């Protein structure tokens, strides 16, 4: 029986997902960075699936988060966009999980989401102004930012990093006097900071950009960010599945 997939009772959506993609409990645990007993306990409904673990499962596999958390095994599994979930969906997300580690790809995704967040913030503040609720809106935003900055460990250095590195004497004086920098300068500073971090990641062991040869071996022709900010894969062969073996650099 060693090496065979564990066929637990499909009383939980996590079990449905695991069996659909063809993973053992041990393999699913490795994919979700938790223990096999944790997977087993969740599938047997002895342990509640946490939002954190469910969210990570959605990122790693492409499964719809709401479907996973609602835990209704009578409903067919769907992907993050509400389409039927298949083994091919899993293969693509497994490929993307490694490709997302590419510093350049991560940079592009961060810029996409920055633009989306800024657009939503502008619309929110506009509506608050129209309804004469600007103060309340800013108060709630400040509370949300405080919680998020605490959760993601934002530092004073992070705030400083978004300012442009190349400043005139006038700009330097503004910073020294704690005066606001122009909007255009902040945008430039954000891009500069991202590019700097990208170079640092590339220089860090294990964070080298994916080579074309490695992507071809994976059956990945190219990767792009779609209108929803999700990474999509173009394959060399539509019929050949994506090779999901690790793409990390080989040790010499």
C-alpha positions in Angstrom: 0.0 0.0 0.0 3.0 2.3 0.4 3.0 5.2 -2.1 -0.7 4.8 -3.0 -3.1 7.7 -2.7 -5.0 7.8 0.6 -8.7 7.4 -0.2 -10.3 9.2 2.7 -14.0 9.8 2.9 -14.8 12.9 0.7 -16.7 14.7 3.5 -14.7 17.9 3.0 -14.0 20.0 -0.1 -10.3 19.8 0.6 -10.5 16.0 0.1 -12.5 16.5 -3.1 -9.8 18.8 -4.3 -6.9 16.6 -3.3 -8.3 13.5 -5.0 -9.3 15.4 -8.1 -5.7 16.6 -8.6 -4.3 13.2 -7.8 -2.2 13.9 -4.6 -1.7 11.9 -1.5 -2.3 13.6 1.9 1.4 13.8 2.3 1.9 15.5 -1.1 -1.0 17.9 -0.4 0.6 18.7 2.9 3.9 19.5 1.2 2.1 21.7 -1.4 0.3 23.7 1.4 3.3 23.8 3.7 1.6 22.0 6.6 1.6 18.5 8.1 -0.1 15.3 6.7 -2.0 14.9 10.0 -3.4 18.4 9.5 -4.7 17.5 6.1 -6.2 14.2 7.4 -7.9 16.0 10.3 -9.4 18.6 8.1 -10.7 16.0 5.6 -12.3 14.0 8.4 -13.7 17.2 9.8 -11.9 16.9 13.1 -10.2 20.2 12.4 -11.6 23.3 10.8 -10.0 24.6 7.7 -8.6 28.0 8.5 -9.0 30.9 6.2 -5.2 31.3 6.1 -4.6 27.7 4.9 -7.6 27.9 2.5 -6.3 31.1 1.0 -2.9 29.5 0.5 -4.5 26.5 -1.1 -6.4 28.7 -3.5 -3.1 30.5 -4.5 -1.3 27.2 -4.9 -3.9 25.2 -6.7 -6.3 27.8 -8.3 -9.3 26.5 -6.5 -12.1 28.9 -5.6 -11.7 30.1 -2.0 -15.4 30.4 -1.3 -16.0 26.9 -2.6 -13.3 25.5 -0.4 -14.4 27.3 2.7 -18.2 26.7 2.2 -17.4 23.0 2.4 -20.3 21.8 0.3 -19.2 18.6 -1.4 -22.4 18.4 -3.4 -21.3 21.4 -5.5 -18.7 20.8 -8.2 -15.3 22.5 -7.7 -14.7 25.7 -9.5 -11.6 27.8 -10.1 -10.9 31.4 -8.9 -13.0 32.8 -11.7 -16.0 30.5 -11.2 -15.2 28.1 -14.1 -15.2 24.3 -13.7 -12.0 23.2 -11.9 -10.0 20.5 -13.6 -6.6 18.7 -13.3 -5.3 21.1 -16.0 -6.2 24.1 -13.8 -4.0 22.6 -11.1 -1.1 22.0 -13.5 -1.2 25.6 -14.7 -1.3 27.0 -11.1 1.5 24.7 -10.1 3.6 26.1 -13.0 2.6 29.6 -12.1 3.5 29.0 -8.4 7.1 28.6 -9.4 7.1 31.2 -12.1 5.7 33.8 -9.6 9.1 33.5 -7.8 10.7 35.1 -10.9 11.6 38.6 -9.6 10.7 40.3 -12.9 7.2 38.6 -13.0 6.6 39.6 -9.4 7.5 43.2 -10.2 5.0 43.3 -13.0 2.2 41.8 -10.8 2.9 44.3 -8.0 2.7 47.2 -10.5 -0.6 45.9 -11.8 -2.1 45.6 -8.3 -0.8 49.0 -7.4 -2.7 50.5 -10.3 -5.9 48.6 -9.3 -5.7 49.7 -5.7 -5.1 53.3 -6.6 -8.1 53.3 -8.9 -10.3 51.9 -6.2 -8.9 54.4 -3.7 -9.6 57.3 -6.0 -13.2 56.2 -6.6 -13.7 55.7 -2.8 -12.5 59.2 -1.9 -14.5 60.8 -4.7 -17.7 59.2 -3.5 -16.9 60.1 0.1 -16.4 63.7 -1.0 -19.6 63.7 -3.0 -21.5 62.5 0.1 -19.6 64.8 2.5 -18.1 61.9 4.3 -14.4 62.5 3.6 -13.4 62.6 7.3 -15.1 59.3 8.1 -13.7 57.7 5.0 -10.1 58.8 5.8 -10.6 57.6 9.4 -11.6 54.1 8.3 -8.9 54.0 5.7 -6.3 54.9 8.3 -7.5 52.2 10.6 -7.4 49.6 7.8 -3.9 50.8 6.8 -2.7 50.5 10.4 -3.9 46.9 10.6 -2.4 46.0 7.3 0.9 47.7 8.0 1.1 45.8 11.2 0.2 42.5 9.5 2.8 42.9 6.7 5.4 44.5 9.0 5.8 47.8 7.1 8.7 49.7 8.4 9.9 53.3 8.3 12.5 52.2 5.7 9.6 51.0 3.5 7.9 54.4 3.6 11.2 56.1 2.9 12.0 53.7 0.0 9.0 54.9 -2.1 10.5 58.4 -2.4 12.6 58.9 -5.5 16.3 58.3 -5.1 17.3 61.1 -7.4 16.2 64.3 -5.7 17.0 67.9 -6.4 18.1 70.1 -3.5 14.6 71.5 -3.4 13.2 68.0 -3.0 15.8 67.1 -0.4 14.7 70.1 1.6 11.1 69.0 1.4 12.0 65.6 2.8 14.1 67.1 5.6 11.2 69.4 6.6 8.7 66.6 6.3 6.9 68.4 3.4 4.9 66.4 0.9 6.5 65.2 -2.4 4.5 65.5 -5.6 2.4 62.6 -6.8 4.5 62.1 -9.9 7.6 61.8 -7.7 6.0 59.2 -5.5 5.1 57.1 -8.5 8.6 57.3 -9.8 10.0 56.4 -6.3 7.7 53.4 -6.1 8.9 52.0 -9.4 12.5 52.7 -8.4 12.1 50.8 -5.2 10.5 47.8 -7.0 13.4 47.7 -9.5 15.9 47.9 -6.7 14.3 45.0 -4.8 14.1 43.0 -8.1 17.8 43.4 -8.5 18.4 42.3 -4.9 16.2 39.2 -5.4 18.0 38.3 -8.6 21.3 38.6 -6.7 20.0 36.4 -3.9 20.7 32.7 -4.1 17.6 30.8 -5.3 15.9 33.9 -6.7 17.4 33.8 -10.2 15.0 34.5 -13.0 13.6 31.5 -14.8 15.6 30.6 -17.9 13.9 30.0 -21.3 15.2 26.5 -21.3 13.6 25.8 -17.9 10.3 27.2 -19.1 10.4 25.2 -22.3 11.1 22.1 -20.2 7.9 23.0 -18.3 6.0 23.3 -21.6 5.6 27.0 -20.9 6.1 29.3 -23.9 5.4 32.6 -22.2 3.6 34.1 -19.2 1.4 37.3 -19.1 -0.8 39.2 -16.7 -4.4 39.2 -17.7 -7.0 41.9 -17.2 -7.8 40.5 -13.7 -4.2 40.6 -12.6 -3.7 36.9 -12.8 -0.8 35.2 -14.4 -1.6 33.1 -17.5 0.5 30.6 -19.3 0.9 30.1 -23.0 2.0 26.5 -23.8 4.2 25.2 -26.6 1.8 22.3 -26.9 -1.9 22.5 -26.0 -2.2 18.7 -25.6 1.0 18.2 -23.6 0.4 18.8 -19.8 2.6 21.3 -18.0 5.5 19.6 -16.3 5.1 20.5 -12.6 8.5 19.4 -11.3 10.4 22.2 -9.4 12.0 24.9 -11.5 14.5 26.0 -8.8 18.1 26.4 -10.0 20.2 23.3 -10.0 22.9 23.0 -7.4 26.4 22.7 -8.8 
